[in-house]
Amino acid sequence: MTINISAGMVKELRERTSSGMMECKKALVEANGDMELAIENMRKAGLAKADKKSGRIAAEGIIGVQVSEDGRAVAIVDINCETDFVAKADDFVSFVKSVTVALLNADGIETEEQLLAMPLEDGVTVDEMRRGLISKLGENITVRRFERFKTAEGGTACYLHGSKIGVIVELAAADAELGKDIAMHIAASKPMCVSEEQVAAETIAKEKEIFMAQAAESGKPIEIIEKMVVGRISKFLAEVTLLGQPFIKDDKVTVGKLAVSKGNNVIRFSRFEVGEGIEKKEENFAEEVMAQVRGH
């Protein structure tokens, strides 16, 4: 028995799955008009498509940041796709916003598994929506990393540079203006950590070894070389720590002194930049065309 698939049925399925008209009609035909079965089959197909694309490099995307109304909590997420074209798509942008807001308002989300299982505003989980978008947009999509700060006594702030660099900051005391200024500074200056105490001992030892080798070439006495190296290490620590860096809006004062002048201190920060640390595939279109020509 053949079921007549009406335009209304196709419309309903499109609204419920956000899939294309022909894909919806095909699913309804295969399910013999059973709407729920068609949705289930489409979800299974979408999961299969998502799994097939999971190995593809996703080095584009956008950063999402969100601060709570009371300034006590702030969240940041880095969600990746394969091309900048998809990164600008409304569905992708909306997904990033939904995940960021949900993370801001959630408690106990510490692992990737917990984040992917986190429900969004319409009841579906982050991973379910992610897989659905992979099927719809045709690219691998990954929730690469996330961070959330929450404070009972201090304050938080965030800064988003375009959609590619995001920063969140926690301060000892609430100060939205100072927090935003410091977050903007971090976006531009890329400090390694907040203070000298947080720089790993092995990092300092490695830099000292390099400086010693460079200074030794000067032929100066060892006691002079050691003093030179101490000075170089001090300069290095100032360059890589937030509190030691000259403030971008006034390089006559360090970020540390700026915070102190406001009766404040930076507790921690997190800076995400799209694509950092991901080895991108280098495309050589000239070689690709030549290979195709030779193949023929």
N, C-alpha and C positions, 0 to 999 in steps of 0.2 A: 504494500500500500504506500503510495507516494503522498507525502504531506505537502500542501501548498505553502510555500514560504512567503509570507506577506512582507510588504515594505515596512509595516509597523514592527514586525518581529525583528527585522534587520536593524531598524532604528533603535529599538530597545537594547539589542545586544551591543550595538556600537556605543551607546551611552554607558552601558555597564562595564565594558572592557576597554574603551578608547581605541579600538582596533579599526582597520579599514573596512569599507562597505563590502568589498568582494570577499575578504577574509571572513567576515561575519556570516555572509550568505552561505559560503562553503561549509562553515562549521555547523550551521543550522541544518543544511541538507544532510551532512554526514550524521548528525544526531537525530535525524528524522523529525525535526521540529521541536525537540526537547530543549528548552532554553537552558535549564540548569546543566544538562549533560554537555551542551555546546560550550558553556562557560568553563566547565571542568576540563574538557578536551583542549580548549584554547589555553588554559593555564598550564596544562601539562606540556603542550607544544612550546609555550613561552619559556618554561623552565628548561626544556631541552635546548632551545636556541641560546638561552643564557649560559648554560653549561658549555656549549660549543665555543662561545666567544670569550670564556673566562681566561683563556691563556693569552689573549691579545693585549699588547701594551696599551695602557691607558695613562698617558702623560699630560693630557690637557684637562680642563675642568675649571671649577671655580671654588673659592673659599667662601664659607658662610660664617658670619659672626652675629651674635645677638646678646644684648645685655638686658637684665631684668629691669622692671620699672623702678624698683627700689634701689637699684645699683649694687645689690648684694651678690648677684650671680652673673656669670658671663660664660658663653659657650662659643666654641669654634670648631668647624668641621672642614675637612679637605676631601671633596668628592671629585673623582676623576672620570674622564671619558677619553675617547680616542682622538677626536678632532675638536677644534675651536668652534666649528659650525654647530655641533651638538651642544657644546658648552653654552651657547647663546640661545638655544631653543627654550621656549617658554616652559615646556614640561620638565626639562632638566633643572632650570632655575627654580621652578616651583618645588621640585623634589628637595633641592639643597635647603631651601628656606624651611620646608616642613621638618626636615631632619634636625636642623639647627634649633628651631623653636621647641621641638619635642625633647631634645637633649637638655636644653636650658631648664625645662620644667620637670625633668625626671631626676630621680635619685638612685644611686647605686649602679649607675652605668659606668663600668670600668674596663670591660673587655670588648673586643670586636664582636664576639658572639652575642653579648648582652645588647650591644647597640643594634645589631641586625635584627634581633628579636623584639626590639622596642616598638610598641604600637604608635602609629601616627594618628592624626585627628579623625580619619575616616575608618579606623579600626584595623586596617591592614598593617603588617609589620614593615619595617624599613627594607628588609630583604625581599619581601613580596613585591613591594613597589619598585625596588631596584631591578628585579628580574623582569617585571612587566615593562619597564622602560627600555631594557635591553632588547626585548622583543619588538617593541614599538619603534625605537629609534635606530636599531640595527648596529649598535656599537657596544663594546664592553664598557660597563660602568662599575666602578669600585668606590666603596667608602674607605678611603685610605687611612685616615687618622682623625682623631678628635680629642678635645680637651674641654674640661668644664671646671671653673673655679667658683667656689661659694664661700662666703665669709660672713661671720656673725657680727664682727666688730668693725671691719674695714670697709673698703669699697672696691669696685671693679670698673673697668672701662675697656673699650675696644676701638679698633680702627681698621678700616678696610680700604686698601688702595686699589681702586678699580674693582676687579673681582679676583685678582691673581695673588695678592698678598694680604694676609689678615693677621692681626695681633690682638691678644687679650692680655690684660694686666690686672694684678691684684695689689692694692695699696693698703698700708697699715690703717689709714683713715680715709673716709669717703671724700673724694675731690674729683668730680667728673671732668673738669677742665684740665687739671694737672694729669689725670689719668689718660685722657685723649692725647695730650701733648707728648707724653712719654711713649704711648703706644705708637704714635706717628714717628717718633724718633727711632724706635726699635725697628719699624718697617723699613726705614731708610738706612740705618746703620748696622743692622744685623749683629748685635752683640752675642757673644757665646753664652753668657750667663749673667746673673745679677751682679755678683761681687767677686773679688779675688779669691775668697775662701772656697768658692764653688768651682774654681778651675782645677781640673784633675792634676794630681802630682806628676803623672807620667807626661802630661802635655807640657808642663813647665820644664821638666827634665829634658824633654826632647828639644824644646826651644833653647835651653841653656847649652845643650851640646852643639847645636848649630851655631849659636853666637860665639861659643868658645873657639870653634874651628875657624870662624871668620876673623875673630880678633887675633888669633895666633899668627895669622899671616902678616900682621902689622910689625912683628918682630919686637914688640915692646915687652918689658919685664912682666912676669906672671902676676905680680901684685897689681900692676896697672890693668892688665887684662881682666883680672877678676872684678875690679871696680867697674870696668867698662861693661862687663857682662851683667853685673847687678843693675846698672842703669838701663841696659837694653831689656832686661826682664821686667823691670818696673814699667817701662814704656809699653811693652807688649801687653802686660796685664791691664793697663789703662785702656788700651785700644780694643781689647776683646770683652771687657766687662761693661755692663750698662752704666753702673755708677761712676766709672772712671772716664767714660767718653764725654767729650765736649757736647753740650746740648745743641741740637741742630738749629734752634731758633736764636741762640745766643752762645757762640763758641767761647766766650770769656768765662763761662761757668760750666762745671760738669753736671751731669744728670744727678749725681749724688748730692752735690751742694744745692742744686735746685730743689730737690725733694726736702732736704733739711730746712731750707729757707721757708718752705711751706708747712713746716712742722709735720712732715710725712716721711714715708719710706716705701720702697718697692719691695714687696714680698716675693713675687714671682711673675713670670711672663711666659707666653708661648707665641711663637711666630711661625706661621705656615706660609709657604710659597708654592704655588702650583708647579708640579713637575720636578721640584728639587730632589735630587738623589735618585731619580728614575733615569735609567739609560734609554734614551729615545732611539728609535730606529731611524737611521739616516737614509733618506730617500735620494737616489740619483736617477732622475727621470731620463736623462740622456742615455745612460747605460741600459735602463729598462727598455727604452725604445729600440736601441741597437740590438739587444738580446732578442726582442720580438722579431726584428727584421731578419736576423740570422737564423732564427727558428723556422722562418718561412722559406 
